[in-house]
Amino acid sequence: KNDKLEYYFKALKTSEELGDKKEIAKNFGNIGIVYYKQADFTKALDYYLKALKMNEELGNKHNAAVWLSNIGLLYTNTGRFKEAEEYLTKAIAIDIAIGAKHYLRDAYEFISELYDTTGRYELALIHYKKAMALKDTLLSQENKKELLRKEMNFELERKKAAAKAEQDKEDS
């Protein structure tokens, strides 16, 4: 028996009672993910599609693109290649339009897997390279942020030490 599934169904019931569509969509997605991990692709697809539909109704392009991507991956893994390409292409278009680089990287990886699976190796390589380029970009952005954070902490510590030294001089 899956505790996670039980938890998400309870959370879904609560969010439905509250009429919180954003939470309902999130719970649909989480339930779908659990079914996907259990390789119950029929149920996973059902909940992925519900999550997608609700996010589209909410106008949440970010999350809609995530579910388009996940549905595309599921279709790849279940041999429904035409649908997989359709959903992944839509996800990529949205990710590019809204500048969602993390999700775009995933979508490129998923579509690369699709092309690899269907023997379209040139397209697989092109999209794999795009995914890796984004991965490098994102990594470099994270590293810059981390470096900046360290520099700011160092500067703060230096100022504290200087202030303490000044205080000690005044106290003596």
C-alpha positions in Angstrom: 0.0 0.0 0.0 1.3 3.4 -1.0 1.3 6.0 1.8 2.2 8.8 -0.5 -0.8 8.0 -2.7 -3.1 8.0 0.3 -1.6 11.3 1.4 -2.1 12.9 -2.0 -5.7 11.7 -2.3 -6.5 13.2 1.1 -4.8 16.4 0.1 -6.8 16.4 -3.2 -10.0 15.9 -1.3 -9.2 18.8 1.0 -8.2 21.1 -1.9 -11.4 20.2 -3.8 -13.5 21.0 -0.7 -11.7 24.4 -0.5 -12.1 24.9 -4.2 -8.4 25.7 -4.5 -7.7 24.9 -8.1 -4.0 25.5 -7.9 -3.7 22.9 -5.1 -6.0 20.5 -7.0 -3.8 20.8 -10.0 -0.7 20.1 -7.9 -2.3 17.1 -6.3 -3.4 15.7 -9.6 0.2 16.0 -10.8 1.6 14.4 -7.6 -0.8 11.5 -7.9 0.2 11.0 -11.5 3.9 11.0 -10.6 3.3 8.2 -8.0 1.5 6.1 -10.5 4.2 6.8 -13.1 6.9 5.5 -10.6 4.7 2.4 -10.1 4.7 2.0 -13.9 0.9 2.3 -13.9 1.0 4.5 -17.0 -2.7 4.5 -17.7 -3.5 6.0 -14.3 -0.4 8.3 -14.5 -1.5 9.7 -17.9 -5.0 10.2 -16.6 -3.8 12.4 -13.7 -1.1 14.1 -15.8 -3.8 15.2 -18.3 -6.0 16.4 -15.4 -3.1 18.5 -14.0 -2.4 19.9 -17.5 -6.0 20.8 -18.1 -6.4 22.6 -14.8 -3.1 24.5 -15.2 -4.3 25.6 -18.7 -7.6 26.8 -17.2 -5.6 28.7 -14.5 -3.5 30.2 -17.2 -0.4 28.8 -15.5 1.9 28.4 -18.6 4.9 27.4 -16.4 3.1 24.3 -14.9 1.3 23.5 -18.1 4.6 23.2 -19.9 5.8 20.8 -17.1 2.9 18.5 -17.6 3.2 18.7 -21.4 6.8 17.5 -21.0 5.9 14.8 -18.5 3.1 13.5 -20.8 5.5 13.6 -23.7 8.0 11.5 -21.7 5.3 9.0 -20.7 4.2 8.7 -24.3 7.8 8.0 -25.4 8.1 5.3 -22.7 4.8 3.7 -23.9 5.6 3.7 -27.6 3.2 6.5 -28.6 5.9 8.4 -30.4 3.7 10.7 -32.5 1.9 12.0 -29.4 5.2 12.2 -27.5 6.6 14.5 -30.2 3.5 16.6 -30.2 3.4 17.2 -26.5 7.2 17.8 -26.1 7.2 20.2 -29.0 4.4 22.2 -27.3 6.3 22.2 -24.0 9.5 23.4 -25.7 7.6 26.3 -27.4 6.1 27.4 -24.1 9.4 27.1 -22.2 11.1 29.2 -24.8 8.3 31.8 -24.8 8.3 32.2 -21.0 12.1 31.7 -20.5 11.8 28.7 -18.3 15.3 27.4 -18.8 15.3 24.6 -16.2 12.1 23.1 -17.7 13.4 23.7 -21.3 16.5 21.7 -20.5 14.3 18.8 -19.3 12.1 19.1 -22.4 15.2 19.0 -24.7 16.4 15.9 -22.8 13.1 14.2 -23.1 12.7 15.0 -26.9 16.3 13.8 -27.4 15.4 10.5 -25.8 12.3 10.3 -28.1 14.4 10.9 -31.2 17.1 8.4 -30.0 14.4 5.8 -29.4 12.9 6.3 -32.8 16.2 6.2 -34.6 16.4 9.9 -35.5 19.9 10.2 -34.2 20.8 13.5 -35.7 17.8 15.2 -34.1 18.5 13.4 -30.9 22.1 14.8 -30.9 21.0 18.3 -31.7 18.5 18.4 -28.8 20.9 16.7 -26.5 23.5 19.4 -27.2 20.8 22.1 -26.6 20.0 20.4 -23.2 23.7 20.3 -22.3 24.3 23.9 -23.3 21.4 25.0 -21.1 22.7 22.8 -18.2 26.1 24.7 -18.5 24.4 28.1 -18.6 22.3 27.2 -15.5 25.3 25.8 -13.7 27.4 28.9 -14.4 24.5 31.2 -13.2 24.3 29.1 -10.0 28.1 29.4 -9.5 28.0 33.2 -10.0 25.2 33.5 -7.4 27.1 31.4 -4.9 30.3 33.4 -5.4 28.5 36.6 -5.0 26.9 35.3 -1.8 30.3 34.3 -0.4 31.8 37.7 -1.3 28.9 39.5 0.5 29.3 37.3 3.6 33.0 38.0 3.6 32.4 41.7 3.3 29.9 41.6 6.1 32.2 39.6 8.4 35.0 42.1 7.6 32.8 45.1 8.6 31.7 43.3 11.8 35.3 42.6 12.7 36.3 46.3 12.0 33.4 47.5 14.1 34.3 45.2 17.0 38.0 46.3 16.8 36.8 50.0 16.9 34.6 49.2 19.9 37.4 47.4 21.7 39.7 50.4 21.2 37.0 52.7 22.6 36.4 50.4 25.6 40.1 50.3 26.6 
